[in-house]
Amino acid sequence: MPMQAEEIERLIREALPDAEVAIEDLAGDGDHYAARVVSEAFRGKSRVQQHQIVYRALQGRMGGELHALALRTAAPETS
Amino acid sequence: MSDAITSIQETVNGNDVVLFMKGTPVFPQCGFSSVVAGVLNHMGVKYHSVNVLEDMGVRQGIKEFTGWPTIPQLYVKGEFVGGCDIVREMWDAGELQGYLNEHGIETPGMTA
């Protein structure tokens, strides 16, 4: 059962309440999305660690229900 | 430790650069796998590729091995570097060549 963009966003926000989340549906099939996530939780973390934080937020759906999520993560820019 | 995990560990330790992918570098069978193989081929990097479609044990085992849920997965000197997103992000940021060279991996395709 493919996932809806709102569901992905909700799960990420639940784990990262401060996050800025932008989801893009790449193929319209509920299976291929791109997401840009900006959160303080990523500061000082490697890219692998940042992406794993998002994968954990998706509670195991990544690679199963959700086939493809092109991820871009970053900490907020310090002004 | 399962046989798959043991064989993954041996492969990762026994080769400088390892790409677990769907298909082969010449015939990738997944868009994300072909992006990473394409970048490595373009840079002229010598790497050992493992077609996870040929071994379900490795296909599942590799996800447990790193706790990373998707394929492809790139390893350099035994260290997990990332999947398609991260390799592409490193390439876009111009960091990939430096990372490889710092780890003693030649990139002959990248003539100065």
N, CA and C atoms of all chains as a GROMACS GRO file, in nm:
protein
  573
    1MET      N    1   0.087  -0.120   0.000
    1MET     CA    2   0.000   0.000   0.000
    1MET      C    3   0.090   0.124   0.000
    2PRO      N    4   0.096   0.199  -0.112
    2PRO     CA    5   0.186   0.315  -0.119
    2PRO      C    6   0.153   0.416  -0.009
    3MET      N    7   0.241   0.512   0.011
    3MET     CA    8   0.222   0.612   0.116
    3MET      C    9   0.179   0.745   0.057
    4GLN      N   10   0.107   0.823   0.138
    4GLN     CA   11   0.070   0.959   0.093
    4GLN      C   12   0.175   1.057   0.145
    5ALA      N   13   0.196   1.166   0.071
    5ALA     CA   14   0.294   1.268   0.110
    5ALA      C   15   0.262   1.322   0.250
    6GLU      N   16   0.133   1.338   0.280
    6GLU     CA   17   0.096   1.395   0.411
    6GLU      C   18   0.140   1.302   0.524
    7GLU      N   19   0.132   1.171   0.496
    7GLU     CA   20   0.170   1.070   0.598
    7GLU      C   21   0.321   1.080   0.626
    8ILE      N   22   0.397   1.094   0.520
    8ILE     CA   23   0.543   1.106   0.536
    8ILE      C   24   0.575   1.230   0.617
    9GLU      N   25   0.510   1.342   0.580
    9GLU     CA   26   0.535   1.469   0.649
    9GLU      C   27   0.496   1.458   0.796
   10ARG      N   28   0.380   1.394   0.822
   10ARG     CA   29   0.332   1.382   0.962
   10ARG      C   30   0.432   1.304   1.046
   11LEU      N   31   0.481   1.191   0.992
   11LEU     CA   32   0.575   1.107   1.067
   11LEU      C   33   0.705   1.183   1.095
   12ILE      N   34   0.753   1.258   0.996
   12ILE     CA   35   0.878   1.333   1.015
   12ILE      C   36   0.857   1.441   1.121
   13ARG      N   37   0.742   1.510   1.112
   13ARG     CA   38   0.715   1.617   1.211
   13ARG      C   39   0.699   1.562   1.351
   14GLU      N   40   0.642   1.442   1.360
   14GLU     CA   41   0.621   1.381   1.493
   14GLU      C   42   0.758   1.358   1.561
   15ALA      N   43   0.855   1.316   1.479
   15ALA     CA   44   0.988   1.287   1.536
   15ALA      C   45   1.072   1.414   1.547
   16LEU      N   46   1.045   1.510   1.457
   16LEU     CA   47   1.127   1.633   1.454
   16LEU      C   48   1.033   1.754   1.455
   17PRO      N   49   0.979   1.789   1.571
   17PRO     CA   50   0.876   1.895   1.579
   17PRO      C   51   0.922   2.028   1.519
   18ASP      N   52   1.053   2.054   1.520
   18ASP     CA   53   1.099   2.186   1.470
   18ASP      C   54   1.122   2.184   1.320
   19ALA      N   55   1.104   2.068   1.256
   19ALA     CA   56   1.152   2.051   1.118
   19ALA      C   57   1.074   2.133   1.016
   20GLU      N   58   1.147   2.183   0.919
   20GLU     CA   59   1.087   2.236   0.795
   20GLU      C   60   1.088   2.118   0.699
   21VAL      N   61   0.971   2.083   0.646
   21VAL     CA   62   0.961   1.964   0.561
   21VAL      C   63   0.898   2.001   0.427
   22ALA      N   64   0.964   1.963   0.316
   22ALA     CA   65   0.904   1.985   0.184
   22ALA      C   66   0.906   1.851   0.111
   23ILE      N   67   0.790   1.800   0.075
   23ILE     CA   68   0.780   1.669   0.009
   23ILE      C   69   0.739   1.688  -0.136
   24GLU      N   70   0.805   1.618  -0.226
   24GLU     CA   71   0.769   1.628  -0.368
   24GLU      C   72   0.740   1.488  -0.419
   25ASP      N   73   0.626   1.474  -0.484
   25ASP     CA   74   0.589   1.343  -0.538
   25ASP      C   75   0.654   1.331  -0.676
   26LEU      N   76   0.749   1.239  -0.690
   26LEU     CA   77   0.828   1.232  -0.813
   26LEU      C   78   0.755   1.159  -0.925
   27ALA      N   79   0.672   1.063  -0.886
   27ALA     CA   80   0.617   0.979  -0.994
   27ALA      C   81   0.465   0.968  -0.987
   28GLY      N   82   0.404   1.025  -0.884
   28GLY     CA   83   0.258   1.018  -0.874
   28GLY      C   84   0.208   0.879  -0.842
   29ASP      N   85   0.299   0.791  -0.797
   29ASP     CA   86   0.254   0.653  -0.769
   29ASP      C   87   0.257   0.622  -0.619
   30GLY      N   88   0.283   0.726  -0.538
   30GLY     CA   89   0.284   0.703  -0.392
   30GLY      C   90   0.404   0.624  -0.348
   31ASP      N   91   0.503   0.608  -0.434
   31ASP     CA   92   0.617   0.523  -0.403
   31ASP      C   93   0.752   0.593  -0.423
   32HIS      N   94   0.750   0.704  -0.493
   32HIS     CA   95   0.874   0.774  -0.524
   32HIS      C   96   0.861   0.921  -0.487
   33TYR      N   97   0.924   0.957  -0.378
   33TYR     CA   98   0.916   1.096  -0.331
   33TYR      C   99   1.056   1.154  -0.316
   34ALA      N  100   1.062   1.287  -0.315
   34ALA     CA  101   1.183   1.358  -0.273
   34ALA      C  102   1.141   1.439  -0.151
   35ALA      N  103   1.232   1.450  -0.055
   35ALA     CA  104   1.199   1.528   0.065
   35ALA      C  105   1.318   1.612   0.104
   36ARG      N  106   1.289   1.738   0.142
   36ARG     CA  107   1.394   1.823   0.198
   36ARG      C  108   1.354   1.849   0.343
   37VAL      N  109   1.444   1.817   0.434
   37VAL     CA  110   1.413   1.830   0.577
   37VAL      C  111   1.522   1.915   0.643
   38VAL      N  112   1.479   2.021   0.709
   38VAL     CA  113   1.574   2.109   0.780
   38VAL      C  114   1.537   2.103   0.928
   39SER      N  115   1.635   2.065   1.012
   39SER     CA  116   1.605   2.055   1.155
   39SER      C  117   1.733   2.074   1.236
   40GLU      N  118   1.714   2.129   1.355
   40GLU     CA  119   1.827   2.149   1.447
   40GLU      C  120   1.889   2.015   1.488
   41ALA      N  121   1.807   1.910   1.480
   41ALA     CA  122   1.854   1.776   1.521
   41ALA      C  123   1.970   1.728   1.433
   42PHE      N  124   1.986   1.789   1.315
   42PHE     CA  125   2.091   1.743   1.224
   42PHE      C  126   2.226   1.810   1.249
   43ARG      N  127   2.222   1.918   1.329
   43ARG     CA  128   2.347   1.995   1.347
   43ARG      C  129   2.459   1.907   1.401
   44GLY      N  130   2.575   1.916   1.332
   44GLY     CA  131   2.693   1.842   1.378
   44GLY      C  132   2.691   1.695   1.343
   45LYS      N  133   2.589   1.649   1.273
   45LYS     CA  134   2.579   1.506   1.241
   45LYS      C  135   2.624   1.482   1.096
   46SER      N  136   2.676   1.362   1.070
   46SER     CA  137   2.717   1.329   0.933
   46SER      C  138   2.590   1.310   0.849
   47ARG      N  139   2.608   1.311   0.716
   47ARG     CA  140   2.492   1.292   0.628
   47ARG      C  141   2.426   1.156   0.657
   48VAL      N  142   2.506   1.053   0.677
   48VAL     CA  143   2.448   0.921   0.705
   48VAL      C  144   2.362   0.929   0.831
   49GLN      N  145   2.414   0.993   0.936
   49GLN     CA  146   2.338   1.003   1.061
   49GLN      C  147   2.210   1.084   1.041
   50GLN      N  148   2.221   1.191   0.963
   50GLN     CA  149   2.102   1.275   0.938
   50GLN      C  150   1.994   1.193   0.868
   51HIS      N  151   2.035   1.119   0.765
   51HIS     CA  152   1.935   1.041   0.692
   51HIS      C  153   1.876   0.931   0.780
   52GLN      N  154   1.961   0.874   0.868
   52GLN     CA  155   1.909   0.767   0.955
   52GLN      C  156   1.805   0.822   1.052
   53ILE      N  157   1.820   0.947   1.094
   53ILE     CA  158   1.720   1.009   1.182
   53ILE      C  159   1.585   1.013   1.109
   54VAL      N  160   1.589   1.048   0.981
   54VAL     CA  161   1.463   1.055   0.904
   54VAL      C  162   1.408   0.914   0.883
   55TYR      N  163   1.496   0.817   0.853
   55TYR     CA  164   1.448   0.679   0.834
   55TYR      C  165   1.383   0.626   0.962
   56ARG      N  166   1.443   0.660   1.076
   56ARG     CA  167   1.382   0.613   1.204
   56ARG      C  168   1.245   0.678   1.223
   57ALA      N  169   1.235   0.806   1.182
   57ALA     CA  170   1.106   0.877   1.196
   57ALA      C  171   0.998   0.806   1.113
   58LEU      N  172   1.040   0.743   1.004
   58LEU     CA  173   0.943   0.676   0.916
   58LEU      C  174   0.911   0.535   0.965
   59GLN      N  175   0.967   0.501   1.082
   59GLN     CA  176   0.930   0.377   1.153
   59GLN      C  177   0.931   0.253   1.062
   60GLY      N  178   1.042   0.232   0.993
   60GLY     CA  179   1.059   0.108   0.919
   60GLY      C  180   0.990   0.102   0.784
   61ARG      N  181   0.924   0.211   0.743
   61ARG     CA  182   0.855   0.205   0.613
   61ARG      C  183   0.951   0.222   0.496
   62MET      N  184   1.068   0.280   0.526
   62MET     CA  185   1.163   0.308   0.418
   62MET      C  186   1.217   0.176   0.363
   63GLY      N  187   1.211   0.162   0.234
   63GLY     CA  188   1.260   0.040   0.169
   63GLY      C  189   1.152  -0.065   0.160
   64GLY      N  190   1.042  -0.046   0.230
   64GLY     CA  191   0.931  -0.141   0.220
   64GLY      C  192   0.813  -0.072   0.152
   65GLU      N  193   0.722  -0.021   0.236
   65GLU     CA  194   0.605   0.051   0.184
   65GLU      C  195   0.650   0.168   0.096
   66LEU      N  196   0.757   0.232   0.140
   66LEU     CA  197   0.807   0.348   0.067
   66LEU      C  198   0.934   0.306  -0.007
   67HIS      N  199   0.918   0.293  -0.140
   67HIS     CA  200   1.031   0.237  -0.218
   67HIS      C  201   1.144   0.336  -0.231
   68ALA      N  202   1.109   0.462  -0.257
   68ALA     CA  203   1.216   0.557  -0.286
   68ALA      C  204   1.186   0.692  -0.224
   69LEU      N  205   1.283   0.743  -0.147
   69LEU     CA  206   1.270   0.877  -0.090
   69LEU      C  207   1.404   0.945  -0.109
   70ALA      N  208   1.411   1.033  -0.208
   70ALA     CA  209   1.536   1.107  -0.233
   70ALA      C  210   1.544   1.214  -0.125
   71LEU      N  211   1.642   1.199  -0.037
   71LEU     CA  212   1.648   1.285   0.082
   71LEU      C  213   1.754   1.393   0.071
   72ARG      N  214   1.718   1.514   0.113
   72ARG     CA  215   1.817   1.621   0.132
   72ARG      C  216   1.794   1.673   0.273
   73THR      N  217   1.896   1.667   0.356
   73THR     CA  218   1.879   1.712   0.495
   73THR      C  219   1.980   1.822   0.526
   74ALA      N  220   1.944   1.907   0.620
   74ALA     CA  221   2.037   2.013   0.661
   74ALA      C  222   1.993   2.068   0.796
   75ALA      N  223   2.088   2.127   0.867
   75ALA     CA  224   2.054   2.202   0.989
   75ALA      C  225   2.020   2.344   0.944
   76PRO      N  226   1.938   2.414   1.021
   76PRO     CA  227   1.904   2.553   0.985
   76PRO      C  228   2.031   2.638   0.977
   77GLU      N  229   2.033   2.730   0.880
   77GLU     CA  230   2.153   2.815   0.869
   77GLU      C  231   2.158   2.910   0.988
   78THR      N  232   2.276   2.923   1.048
   78THR     CA  233   2.287   3.015   1.162
   78THR      C  234   2.300   3.157   1.106
   79SER      N  235   2.213   3.248   1.151
   79SER     CA  236   2.218   3.386   1.094
   79SER      C  237   2.325   3.468   1.165
   80MET      N  238   2.642  -1.499   1.406
   80MET     CA  239   2.619  -1.410   1.294
   80MET      C  240   2.582  -1.494   1.171
   81SER      N  241   2.480  -1.445   1.095
   81SER     CA  242   2.433  -1.526   0.983
   81SER      C  243   2.541  -1.532   0.876
   82ASP      N  244   2.529  -1.633   0.789
   82ASP     CA  245   2.628  -1.649   0.681
   82ASP      C  246   2.633  -1.523   0.595
   83ALA      N  247   2.513  -1.465   0.570
   83ALA     CA  248   2.508  -1.348   0.482
   83ALA      C  249   2.588  -1.233   0.544
   84ILE      N  250   2.568  -1.211   0.674
   84ILE     CA  251   2.637  -1.100   0.741
   84ILE      C  252   2.789  -1.126   0.739
   85THR      N  253   2.828  -1.253   0.762
   85THR     CA  254   2.970  -1.288   0.762
   85THR      C  255   3.030  -1.261   0.624
   86SER      N  256   2.957  -1.301   0.521
   86SER     CA  257   3.014  -1.283   0.385
   86SER      C  258   3.018  -1.135   0.350
   87ILE      N  259   2.919  -1.059   0.398
   87ILE     CA  260   2.919  -0.914   0.374
   87ILE      C  261   3.041  -0.852   0.444
   88GLN      N  262   3.063  -0.894   0.568
   88GLN     CA  263   3.177  -0.839   0.645
   88GLN      C  264   3.308  -0.869   0.573
   89GLU      N  265   3.322  -0.991   0.524
   89GLU     CA  266   3.445  -1.029   0.454
   89GLU      C  267   3.462  -0.948   0.327
   90THR      N  268   3.351  -0.930   0.253
   90THR     CA  269   3.358  -0.853   0.127
   90THR      C  270   3.398  -0.708   0.156
   91VAL      N  271   3.337  -0.651   0.257
   91VAL     CA  272   3.362  -0.508   0.290
   91VAL      C  273   3.506  -0.490   0.338
   92ASN      N  274   3.555  -0.589   0.415
   92ASN     CA  275   3.693  -0.578   0.466
   92ASN      C  276   3.796  -0.613   0.359
   93GLY      N  277   3.754  -0.696   0.263
   93GLY     CA  278   3.852  -0.749   0.166
   93GLY      C  279   3.868  -0.664   0.042
   94ASN      N  280   3.793  -0.558   0.030
   94ASN     CA  281   3.802  -0.473  -0.090
   94ASN      C  282   3.803  -0.325  -0.050
   95ASP      N  283   3.885  -0.246  -0.118
   95ASP     CA  284   3.893  -0.104  -0.081
   95ASP      C  285   3.759  -0.033  -0.102
   96VAL      N  286   3.698  -0.061  -0.220
   96VAL     CA  287   3.570   0.004  -0.252
   96VAL      C  288   3.470  -0.105  -0.290
   97VAL      N  289   3.356  -0.106  -0.222
   97VAL     CA  290   3.253  -0.208  -0.251
   97VAL      C  291   3.119  -0.137  -0.275
   98LEU      N  292   3.052  -0.175  -0.384
   98LEU     CA  293   2.918  -0.121  -0.410
   98LEU      C  294   2.818  -0.236  -0.414
   99PHE      N  295   2.730  -0.238  -0.314
   99PHE     CA  296   2.618  -0.333  -0.315
   99PHE      C  297   2.509  -0.267  -0.398
  100MET      N  298   2.469  -0.333  -0.505
  100MET     CA  299   2.375  -0.268  -0.598
  100MET      C  300   2.278  -0.370  -0.655
  101LYS      N  301   2.178  -0.319  -0.723
  101LYS     CA  302   2.086  -0.406  -0.797
  101LYS      C  303   2.134  -0.408  -0.941
  102GLY      N  304   2.177  -0.528  -0.985
  102GLY     CA  305   2.233  -0.542  -1.120
  102GLY      C  306   2.384  -0.531  -1.112
  103THR      N  307   2.444  -0.497  -1.227
  103THR     CA  308   2.591  -0.487  -1.233
  103THR      C  309   2.628  -0.348  -1.286
  104PRO      N  310   2.755  -0.308  -1.272
  104PRO     CA  311   2.794  -0.176  -1.323
  104PRO      C  312   2.762  -0.158  -1.472
  105VAL      N  313   2.771  -0.267  -1.547
  105VAL     CA  314   2.744  -0.255  -1.691
  105VAL      C  315   2.593  -0.262  -1.716
  106PHE      N  316   2.522  -0.345  -1.637
  106PHE     CA  317   2.376  -0.355  -1.652
  106PHE      C  318   2.307  -0.329  -1.518
  107PRO      N  319   2.306  -0.202  -1.473
  107PRO     CA  320   2.236  -0.172  -1.348
  107PRO      C  321   2.086  -0.194  -1.366
  108GLN      N  322   2.019  -0.246  -1.264
  108GLN     CA  323   1.876  -0.275  -1.277
  108GLN      C  324   1.792  -0.190  -1.183
  109CYS      N  325   1.846  -0.071  -1.151
  109CYS     CA  326   1.769   0.020  -1.064
  109CYS      C  327   1.832   0.156  -1.085
  110GLY      N  328   1.745   0.258  -1.094
  110GLY     CA  329   1.793   0.392  -1.123
  110GLY      C  330   1.895   0.442  -1.022
  111PHE      N  331   1.866   0.414  -0.894
  111PHE     CA  332   1.956   0.464  -0.789
  111PHE      C  333   2.091   0.394  -0.796
  112SER      N  334   2.088   0.263  -0.821
  112SER     CA  335   2.214   0.188  -0.832
  112SER      C  336   2.294   0.239  -0.952
  113SER      N  337   2.224   0.271  -1.058
  113SER     CA  338   2.298   0.312  -1.179
  113SER      C  339   2.360   0.450  -1.160
  114VAL      N  340   2.299   0.535  -1.076
  114VAL     CA  341   2.359   0.668  -1.049
  114VAL      C  342   2.494   0.650  -0.980
  115VAL      N  343   2.496   0.564  -0.877
  115VAL     CA  344   2.622   0.549  -0.801
  115VAL      C  345   2.727   0.480  -0.886
  116ALA      N  346   2.687   0.372  -0.955
  116ALA     CA  347   2.784   0.303  -1.042
  116ALA      C  348   2.835   0.400  -1.149
  117GLY      N  349   2.744   0.482  -1.202
  117GLY     CA  350   2.784   0.577  -1.306
  117GLY      C  351   2.887   0.677  -1.257
  118VAL      N  352   2.869   0.727  -1.134
  118VAL     CA  353   2.964   0.824  -1.078
  118VAL      C  354   3.101   0.758  -1.060
  119LEU      N  355   3.100   0.636  -1.005
  119LEU     CA  356   3.228   0.566  -0.984
  119LEU      C  357   3.296   0.535  -1.117
  120ASN      N  358   3.218   0.491  -1.215
  120ASN     CA  359   3.275   0.461  -1.346
  120ASN      C  360   3.335   0.587  -1.408
  121HIS      N  361   3.261   0.697  -1.395
  121HIS     CA  362   3.307   0.825  -1.453
  121HIS      C  363   3.438   0.868  -1.389
  122MET      N  364   3.452   0.842  -1.258
  122MET     CA  365   3.574   0.885  -1.187
  122MET      C  366   3.689   0.786  -1.210
  123GLY      N  367   3.656   0.672  -1.274
  123GLY     CA  368   3.761   0.571  -1.301
  123GLY      C  369   3.801   0.495  -1.177
  124VAL      N  370   3.708   0.491  -1.079
  124VAL     CA  371   3.740   0.421  -0.954
  124VAL      C  372   3.731   0.269  -0.976
  125LYS      N  373   3.832   0.196  -0.926
  125LYS     CA  374   3.823   0.049  -0.929
  125LYS      C  375   3.739   0.006  -0.809
  126TYR      N  376   3.635  -0.070  -0.832
  126TYR     CA  377   3.552  -0.112  -0.718
  126TYR      C  378   3.496  -0.253  -0.739
  127HIS      N  379   3.465  -0.317  -0.627
  127HIS     CA  380   3.406  -0.450  -0.630
  127HIS      C  381   3.256  -0.431  -0.617
  128SER      N  382   3.179  -0.485  -0.715
  128SER     CA  383   3.032  -0.467  -0.704
  128SER      C  384   2.968  -0.601  -0.668
  129VAL      N  385   2.862  -0.592  -0.593
  129VAL     CA  386   2.786  -0.712  -0.551
  129VAL      C  387   2.642  -0.693  -0.598
  130ASN      N  388   2.595  -0.786  -0.681
  130ASN     CA  389   2.458  -0.778  -0.731
  130ASN      C  390   2.365  -0.843  -0.629
  131VAL      N  391   2.297  -0.761  -0.549
  131VAL     CA  392   2.214  -0.817  -0.441
  131VAL      C  393   2.095  -0.894  -0.495
  132LEU      N  394   2.063  -0.874  -0.622
  132LEU     CA  395   1.948  -0.947  -0.680
  132LEU      C  396   1.980  -1.095  -0.696
  133GLU      N  397   2.111  -1.127  -0.690
  133GLU     CA  398   2.149  -1.268  -0.708
  133GLU      C  399   2.150  -1.345  -0.576
  134ASP      N  400   2.132  -1.274  -0.464
  134ASP     CA  401   2.141  -1.343  -0.333
  134ASP      C  402   2.050  -1.272  -0.233
  135MET      N  403   1.932  -1.330  -0.208
  135MET     CA  404   1.833  -1.268  -0.118
  135MET      C  405   1.891  -1.251   0.022
  136GLY      N  406   1.979  -1.344   0.060
  136GLY     CA  407   2.041  -1.335   0.193
  136GLY      C  408   2.121  -1.206   0.205
  137VAL      N  409   2.199  -1.175   0.100
  137VAL     CA  410   2.280  -1.052   0.102
  137VAL      C  411   2.188  -0.932   0.090
  138ARG      N  412   2.083  -0.944   0.008
  138ARG     CA  413   1.990  -0.831  -0.012
  138ARG      C  414   1.926  -0.789   0.119
  139GLN      N  415   1.889  -0.888   0.202
  139GLN     CA  416   1.831  -0.853   0.334
  139GLN      C  417   1.941  -0.822   0.433
  140GLY      N  418   2.045  -0.904   0.430
  140GLY     CA  419   2.154  -0.893   0.528
  140GLY      C  420   2.221  -0.756   0.526
  141ILE      N  421   2.235  -0.699   0.404
  141ILE     CA  422   2.307  -0.570   0.394
  141ILE      C  423   2.230  -0.460   0.470
  142LYS      N  424   2.098  -0.474   0.477
  142LYS     CA  425   2.018  -0.371   0.546
  142LYS      C  426   2.034  -0.384   0.697
  143GLU      N  427   2.053  -0.507   0.743
  143GLU     CA  428   2.078  -0.526   0.887
  143GLU      C  429   2.220  -0.481   0.921
  144PHE      N  430   2.311  -0.510   0.827
  144PHE     CA  431   2.455  -0.485   0.850
  144PHE      C  432   2.480  -0.340   0.892
  145THR      N  433   2.409  -0.247   0.828
  145THR     CA  434   2.433  -0.105   0.860
  145THR      C  435   2.310  -0.038   0.922
  146GLY      N  436   2.197  -0.109   0.920
  146GLY     CA  437   2.074  -0.041   0.964
  146GLY      C  438   2.031   0.061   0.861
  147TRP      N  439   2.082   0.043   0.736
  147TRP     CA  440   2.042   0.135   0.627
  147TRP      C  441   1.941   0.059   0.542
  148PRO      N  442   1.821   0.116   0.521
  148PRO     CA  443   1.711   0.036   0.467
  148PRO      C  444   1.709   0.015   0.316
  149THR      N  445   1.801   0.078   0.243
  149THR     CA  446   1.786   0.069   0.097
  149THR      C  447   1.916   0.029   0.028
  150ILE      N  448   1.902  -0.003  -0.098
  150ILE     CA  449   2.013  -0.036  -0.188
  150ILE      C  450   2.014   0.072  -0.294
  151PRO      N  451   2.126   0.125  -0.343
  151PRO     CA  452   2.262   0.077  -0.327
  151PRO      C  453   2.326   0.123  -0.197
  152GLN      N  454   2.437   0.058  -0.165
  152GLN     CA  455   2.517   0.099  -0.048
  152GLN      C  456   2.665   0.099  -0.088
  153LEU      N  457   2.734   0.210  -0.060
  153LEU     CA  458   2.874   0.223  -0.098
  153LEU      C  459   2.962   0.216   0.027
  154TYR      N  460   3.069   0.137   0.019
  154TYR     CA  461   3.166   0.122   0.129
  154TYR      C  462   3.304   0.158   0.078
  155VAL      N  463   3.378   0.234   0.157
  155VAL     CA  464   3.517   0.267   0.122
  155VAL      C  465   3.605   0.233   0.242
  156LYS      N  466   3.702   0.145   0.220
  156LYS     CA  467   3.793   0.101   0.327
  156LYS      C  468   3.712   0.053   0.448
  157GLY      N  469   3.610  -0.028   0.422
  157GLY     CA  470   3.533  -0.090   0.529
  157GLY      C  471   3.430   0.002   0.593
  158GLU      N  472   3.424   0.127   0.547
  158GLU     CA  473   3.332   0.224   0.611
  158GLU      C  474   3.212   0.251   0.521
  159PHE      N  475   3.092   0.254   0.578
  159PHE     CA  476   2.972   0.284   0.501
  159PHE      C  477   2.970   0.432   0.466
  160VAL      N  478   2.966   0.465   0.338
  160VAL     CA  479   2.966   0.605   0.294
  160VAL      C  480   2.824   0.656   0.277
  161GLY      N  481   2.740   0.575   0.215
  161GLY     CA  482   2.600   0.617   0.196
  161GLY      C  483   2.536   0.546   0.080
  162GLY      N  484   2.410   0.589   0.054
  162GLY     CA  485   2.338   0.536  -0.060
  162GLY      C  486   2.341   0.637  -0.173
  163CYS      N  487   2.242   0.631  -0.261
  163CYS     CA  488   2.242   0.716  -0.380
  163CYS      C  489   2.238   0.865  -0.342
  164ASP      N  490   2.151   0.901  -0.250
  164ASP     CA  491   2.136   1.044  -0.214
  164ASP      C  492   2.268   1.104  -0.168
  165ILE      N  493   2.333   1.031  -0.077
  165ILE     CA  494   2.454   1.086  -0.015
  165ILE      C  495   2.568   1.092  -0.116
  166VAL      N  496   2.584   0.986  -0.197
  166VAL     CA  497   2.692   0.988  -0.297
  166VAL      C  498   2.666   1.102  -0.396
  167ARG      N  499   2.540   1.118  -0.436
  167ARG     CA  500   2.508   1.227  -0.531
  167ARG      C  501   2.533   1.364  -0.466
  168GLU      N  502   2.496   1.376  -0.337
  168GLU     CA  503   2.515   1.504  -0.266
  168GLU      C  504   2.665   1.535  -0.255
  169MET      N  505   2.746   1.432  -0.226
  169MET     CA  506   2.892   1.452  -0.215
  169MET      C  507   2.949   1.491  -0.350
  170TRP      N  508   2.897   1.426  -0.458
  170TRP     CA  509   2.943   1.459  -0.593
  170TRP      C  510   2.906   1.603  -0.627
  171ASP      N  511   2.779   1.639  -0.600
  171ASP     CA  512   2.732   1.776  -0.631
  171ASP      C  513   2.814   1.881  -0.555
  172ALA      N  514   2.851   1.846  -0.431
  172ALA     CA  515   2.926   1.942  -0.347
  172ALA      C  516   3.077   1.937  -0.378
  173GLY      N  517   3.115   1.850  -0.472
  173GLY     CA  518   3.257   1.841  -0.509
  173GLY      C  519   3.342   1.777  -0.400
  174GLU      N  520   3.276   1.700  -0.310
  174GLU     CA  521   3.350   1.641  -0.197
  174GLU      C  522   3.394   1.497  -0.223
  175LEU      N  523   3.330   1.432  -0.323
  175LEU     CA  524   3.348   1.287  -0.339
  175LEU      C  525   3.494   1.253  -0.376
  176GLN      N  526   3.549   1.327  -0.471
  176GLN     CA  527   3.686   1.297  -0.514
  176GLN      C  528   3.784   1.312  -0.398
  177GLY      N  529   3.771   1.422  -0.324
  177GLY     CA  530   3.860   1.444  -0.209
  177GLY      C  531   3.847   1.332  -0.107
  178TYR      N  532   3.720   1.293  -0.080
  178TYR     CA  533   3.696   1.185   0.017
  178TYR      C  534   3.766   1.058  -0.029
  179LEU      N  535   3.751   1.022  -0.154
  179LEU     CA  536   3.812   0.898  -0.205
  179LEU      C  537   3.964   0.908  -0.200
  180ASN      N  538   4.018   1.019  -0.248
  180ASN     CA  539   4.164   1.034  -0.250
  180ASN      C  540   4.222   1.031  -0.108
  181GLU      N  541   4.152   1.096  -0.014
  181GLU     CA  542   4.200   1.094   0.126
  181GLU      C  543   4.206   0.952   0.181
  182HIS      N  544   4.120   0.864   0.127
  182HIS     CA  545   4.118   0.726   0.174
  182HIS      C  546   4.205   0.636   0.084
  183GLY      N  547   4.291   0.703   0.004
  183GLY     CA  548   4.386   0.626  -0.076
  183GLY      C  549   4.326   0.561  -0.199
  184ILE      N  550   4.211   0.613  -0.242
  184ILE     CA  551   4.145   0.557  -0.360
  184ILE      C  552   4.172   0.648  -0.480
  185GLU      N  553   4.228   0.588  -0.587
  185GLU     CA  554   4.261   0.672  -0.704
  185GLU      C  555   4.138   0.702  -0.787
  186THR      N  556   4.137   0.820  -0.846
  186THR     CA  557   4.024   0.862  -0.932
  186THR      C  558   4.082   0.908  -1.066
  187PRO      N  559   4.138   0.813  -1.144
  187PRO     CA  560   4.207   0.851  -1.268
  187PRO      C  561   4.116   0.920  -1.370
  188GLY      N  562   3.986   0.900  -1.355
  188GLY     CA  563   3.893   0.961  -1.451
  188GLY      C  564   3.880   1.111  -1.431
  189MET      N  565   3.933   1.157  -1.319
  189MET     CA  566   3.916   1.299  -1.285
  189MET      C  567   4.047   1.374  -1.314
  190THR      N  568   4.082   1.384  -1.442
  190THR     CA  569   4.210   1.452  -1.470
  190THR      C  570   4.198   1.597  -1.426
  191ALA      N  571   4.303   1.652  -1.367
  191ALA     CA  572   4.296   1.790  -1.311
  191ALA      C  573   4.272   1.891  -1.422
   0.00000   0.00000   0.00000
